[in-house]
Amino acid sequence: MVFNSFEFAVFLPIVFVLYWTVLGKRQNALLLVASYLFYGWWDWRFLGLIVVSTFTDFLVAGAIARADEKQRRRMLILVSIVVNLGILAFFKYFNFFIDSTAGALESVGFEPNLPTLRILLPVGISFYTFQTLGYTIDVYRRKMEPATHLLAFAVYVAYFPQLVAGPIERAGRLLPQIERVRTTLTSPEVTSGLYLILIGLFKKVVIADGIAPIVNEAFGRSASGDWLRLLFGVYAFALQIYGDFSGYSSIARGTSRLLGIELMENFRQPYLARNITHFWRTWHISLSDWLRDYLYITLGGNRRGQRLIYRNVMLTMLLGGLWHGAAWTFVVWGGLHGLYLAAHRSLRHKSPKHADDPFTVGDIIPALVTFHLVVLSWIFFRADSFAQAWDYLTGIVTLRGGVPDLVAAADVLALLVPLGLASLAIDLAQRQGRSQLALLRWPEARRGLAFGTMLVALVVFTGSEAVPFIYFQF
């Protein structure tokens, strides 16, 4: 497993102290050692995959930049694609495709005896695979020059704050920061970095982990639970996955800022989105951008007529769903979002507002509609199988159990409502302030009250059963 909370609390200060006392190029050497230690703590054997990916893309990108012949350049980029996606396909999708093939053959009367392997999924493999693959594609498209220093490139691939769950950083943005020498850290950078870590811990430990028991119980009783408990469960999961993933992203950004390196925002209050297009511009932004630039545009983007545009949207979202996990439930989740996006595009309505414009009263109804479309899709994302997802949906739609137990419902609401309101308050403050750091601009008394409340909540909720980050499995 990756570091637990105590181990990480010891690891991080040691890295910071050594980092800011070991100046010059040795900073990157320290970062690489720390990153490999961070990843190898889970399972040292899978460090070899990162090393293979690093050397392959470093050498291939350099060769692409030196090559003039179109055919040779295509052959070289194909090497990068085959190596990166080959590793990803084997470790993440081998048994999925074998099982799917066996199921299809059995459905038509055959009795296949196909091989199966017990393959352990390396943590974060989808993230660093897309990151390195995006680098070689950018060099191939002549959007950037290849890295000239192997050490800096190795840090770019394995950089520990964002290695296991993103954001998926572009080389053109992150590599120059790694290549330059970091000699000073300003007081605002320290303050904002610590704030991002605090708010990330609050989202993860208090909101996501605090609400996890409601989610686990609801999905564990998908075939027998009453409709109200199931409804509360999927609302709770929407809150859990957002708090969990955006919390991690915030911690990663804060940690990186304390190292003098700026990571991109991966979330901008997605549950305040006015439509599904806005949602995907504010949820897991690094993945949305990656799918748009390297898959959707490659398929043809918006250039070939409406019918092919809808096809491109669907294919992109279906593959985006499969990126999340080796199960058909993830494909259905991606397909639903593809349908949502295609339907929204077919309305030919362009919102006069940008995705991150301040929220107004007139945005409440559109935001609620968008939110519930997203919540519906989360059932398939969270379910372990189609059968479980179907049981869950059936239980809600048929009002299974009739009149619910209001006392039990009140117990759930006593936790769900305060944590939901806390998440909403944070998002509204950030959206209206147009910044994740909006709380830092509050008057001193109000700011102190907010930070004090978060710290007290962290103390109260710390010590309960640890819940792994959801996106570590991807």
N, C-alpha and C positions, 0 to 999 in steps of 0.2 A: 504494500500500500504506500501511497505518498505520505509525506510528513503528517503526523497528527498535530493538533493545535499547539501542544506543549513543545514538540520538537521544532515546529516552524517558528515559535516564539523565541527559541534559543538560536536557531539558524540565522534568522533575519538580522538581529543586531550584530552578530559576528561578521556577517557579510558587509553590513553598512560600515562598521568600524574599519575593517581591513580595506574596503573599497576607497574610502575617503582619506586614508593614510598611505595608500599605495597609488601614487599618481602616474600619469603617462600611459604608455601602451600596456603596462602591467594590469591596468584596470580590466581590460578585456580578457586577459588570461584568467584573472580572478573570477570574472563573470562566467566564463566557460566552465571552469572547475565547479563553481557553485551550481550552475545549471545542470551539469552532468550528475553531480551529487544529488541534487533535488530530484531528478528523474530516476537515477539509478537506485535511490532509496526504495522505490516501489518494486523494481525488478531490474537488476543491473544488466541482465542478458539483452534487454530490448534497447540498450544504448547503441548496440550495433546497427539497428535500423536507422537511428538518427545520423550516425556516422556515415553510413552508406548513402543516405539521402543528401547529406552535406557535400561529400566528395563528388558524387555524381553530378549534382547541379552546379557546383563550383566549376568543375572541369568542362561540363557540357556548355554552360553559358559562355565561358571564355572561348571555346572552340567555335561557337555560333558567331560571336562577335568578330572573329578572325576570318570566318568563311565568307566568300563572295558568291559562290555558286548556290543558286536557289535550291537545287536538289540536295546538296550537302547540308544546308541549313535545315531543311525539312527532315532529313534523316537524323540529325542531331537532336532536334526538338522531340522527335519521336522516341529517341532513347530515353530522354527525361520523362516523358509521359508514361512509357512502358514500365520503367523502373519504379517511379513513384506510385502510379495507379496499380501496378502489379503487386507491390508490397501491401498496399491498402486492400486490394481485392482479396488477397490470400488471407490476411489476418482478420479481416472484418467480414468478408462475404463468402468465403469458401463453403462453409457448412450451410449457409443460407441458400446458395444456388444449388448445392447438392440436394438438400431437403426439398426445395421447390421442384427440382427436376424429378425426384423420386415420387413426389405427390402427384405430379402431372402424369407420369407413366402409370401409376397405380390407378388413376381415375379412368384410364382407357383399357384396363385389364392386364397390364404387365406387372411382374413382380421383380422390380430392379434390386440389385444388390450392389449399390453404389458405395464408395469408400466414405467414411466419416473420420474426422480428426478432432481431438480435443485441443482446440486452439484458443489460447488466452489472448484477449484483445488488448493490445498495448494502449495505455492511457494517452489520450490526446493525439492519436495517430492521424485522425482526420484533419486536425487543425494544422499540424506542421507539414503534412503532405500538401495541402492546398497552398500553404504559405510558400514553400519552396518551388512548387510547380508554377505558381503565379510569377515568381521571379524569373524563371527561365523563359516563360512565355513573353514577359515584358522585354527581355533582352532580344528574343527572337523577333518581336514586333518593332524593335529599335526604339523603344520608349525609354530605355535607360542603358547605361554602360554596365558591363559586368563588374562584379567585385574583384578587386585586385589583391586583397589581403584575406587569406584563408581564415585567419583567426577571427577577424571581424565578421566574416560570413558565417562561420560556425556559431558565433554568438547570436547572430540574427536568427538562425534556425532553432537554436536551443534556449533562447533567452527565457529564464525560469519564471518571471512574473506572468507571462502569457503562454507558456509552452503547452500546458495541458488543457486549457479551455479558452484560448484566444484572448483578445481579438486576433483575427487573421490579418496580420500587418503586411502592407506592401513594402517591398524592398526599397523602392524609391523614397519612402518616407522614413523607415526605421534604420536602414543601413547607414545613411549619412550621420545619424545621431550616434551610432555605435562607433563609427570610424573616427569621429572627432574626439579630442581629449576633453574630459569633464574635470574641471579644476575647482569649481565653486558651486555652492548650493545656497540660494538666497532664502531669506526668511519667509517670503510668500510661498516659495516652493515647498518648504518644510511644512508650513501651516496647511496649505491646500492638500499636500500629500497625506498628512495625518488625518485630515478631515475626510478625504476619499476612503481611506482605510476604515475609519470609524463608521461612516455611513454604509460602507460595504459589509462590515461585520454585523451591523444592526439589521440590514436586509437579510443576510444569510442566517445568523444565529437566532434572532428574535422572530422575524417574520416567516422565513422559509422553514426553518427547523421547528419553530413553535407551532406551525400549522400542519406539519407533516403527519402527525397521528390521525388527524381528521381525514386526510387524503388516503392514508394506508388502510384505515378501517372501511372507508366507503368503497374503494376499489377491491378490497378483500372480500366484501359482501355484495359484489355486483349482481349476483344471481338471486340474492334473497333480501337485500336491504330495502327499506321503504324509500319511496320516491323523493321525499324531502331530504333525507340523509344523503342520498345519491346526488341530489342537486347541490347541496352544500359542499359535497366532496369535490365536484368538478370546479366549482367556484374557488374552493380552497386550493386545488391544484394550479389553477391559473395564477393565483397569488404566490404559491410556493415556487413554481418554476421561474417566475419573474424575479422574485426576491433572491432566489438561489443564483441564477445566472447573472443578473445585473449586479448582484452583490459581489460575486467573484470578479466581474469586470472592473468594478469600482476599486476593489482591493488591489487588483493587478495594476491599475492606473496609478493609484496612490503609492504603491511600493516602487514602481518604476520611476515615478516623479522624484522620489527620494534618492534615486540613483542618477538623476539628471537626464533621464530619457523619457520622452513624452509618448504615451500610447494613445491611440485614437479612442473616441467615445464609441461604445458598442450599443448603447441604449439611450434613447431620448424620449422617455415617458410614452412608450408605445400604447398603453391602455387608454391614453387620451386621444388616440388617432381618430380623425373624423371620417376616414374611409379605409378600406383594406390596403390601398396603395400607400397611404400615409403610414399605416401600420408597418409595412415592410421597409419603409424608409427610416423607421425608428426602432425596430426590433432586430437584434443581432445584425447590426449595420454592416459589419465587416464581411459576413457571409452573404448578405443580400448584394453588396457591391461586387463580391467575387463572382457570384452566379451571374450577375448582369454582364460583367465585363469579359469573363472568360467562357461562359456557356451561352447565355442568351444572345449576345452580339455575334458570337461565332456561328450560331444557328441561323442568323439572318436578322435578328432584332426586329426593328420596326420597318424594314426596308422592302418587304415583299408582299404587301397586301394584307388585309385584315385576317383572312382565313389562316395564312401562315403565321401571322403574329400570334393568333390564339394558340396555334400548334406550338410555337416557340415558348410561350408562357407556360403551357401545360407541361412540356418536356422539362423545362427548367425547374419547375416546382416539384415534379415527380422525382427528378434526380436529386433535388434539394432535400426531399423527404427521405430518400434512400441514404443520402449522406449521413443523416442523423442516426440511422440504425439499420441493422440487417433483419428487417421484418416487414411484412406487407402492411402492417398497421401504419408504419411511418410513410409508406408510399401513399396510402389512402389520405393521411394527414396532408402530405404535400399536394395530392390531387385536389383535395377540397380547397386549399388555398389557391391552386391554379384556377379552379372554377370561379372562386371569388374574384380573383384579379381579372379574369377574362370577362366576367359579367360586369364588373365595374367599368372596364374599358369599353364594353359594348354600349354603355349608357351615354358615351361621348360627352360626359359632363366633367369639366375641369374645375376643381375647387379654386376659388379666388385666393385661398390661403395656402401658405406653405405648411409642411408637416410640423414644423416646430414653432409656428406662430402662437402667441398667447391664447389660452383657452377662454372662451366666452360662453354665456348662457345659451346662445344659439347653437353651440357645438354639443350640447348635452345629448340630445336625441341621436344625432349621427354617431357620436362616440359610443353610446349604449348599444346601438345596432351592430356596429363594428366589433365591439367587445364580445357580444354574444355569438357572433359568427366565429370568432376566434375560440371562445370557450367550447363551442360544439366540436371543433376540430381537436381540442386538447383531449377529448375522451379517447380518440384513437391513438394519440401520441402517448398517453399514459397506460393504456390497456396492454396487457401482455399478449392478447390474441384477439382475433375477430370475434370469437365466441364471447369473451369477456366484454368487449366493446358493445356487442349487440345486446347482451344481458343488461348492461348499464343503461343504454339508450332506451330499451324496452321498459325497464323499471321506472324511468322518469316519465316517458310518454304515456304509459298506461296507468300512472298514479298508483303503482304497486304499494300495497299496504293500506290504501284508503286514507282515513283520517290519521295524520301522523301523531306521534307522541310529542306533545308540545313541550313537556318538561325536558326531554332529551334534546329536542331541537334548541331549546333555550341555552342548554349547556354548550352546544356547539357554537351558537351565535355569540355567546359571551367571550369566546376567543376569536372567532372569525371576524366579527365586526370591528373590534378595536384594532386588530392587525391590518385589516383592509383599509380602515380610515387612516392609519399611520402611513401606509404605502401611498394612498391617495394624496395625503398632505405633503409628503416629500415630493411627489411628482408635480403637484400643482405649484409648489414653491419654485421648483426648478424650471417648469415651463413658463410661468409668468415672469421669472427672472432671466429667462433665456440662457441659463447656465446651470451645470451641475454644482457649481460653487455658490449658488444664489444665497444659501443660508449664511455664508461668510460675510455677506453684505448687510445682514440684519442688524438692528440696534443691539448693543452689547447685552442688555438684560434679556431680550428675547432669544438672542443667540445662545446665551449661557443656559437658559431654561431648556432649549431644544437639545443642546449637547448633553446637559445633565440628565435629561430624561432618557436619552439613548444609552448613556453609560450605565445608569441604574438598571434599565431593561436588560442590557447585556449581562450584568452581574446576576440578575434574577434567572435568566434563561440559560446561562452557561452552567454546565454541569449535568444537564440532561443528556440523553443518549445522542451521540454524535451521528449526524446524517451526512453521508458523502455528497459532494457536489454532483448534481444531476448530470451536468455536461461532461464530467470526467469519463463517462461511458462512451462518449462519441469521439 
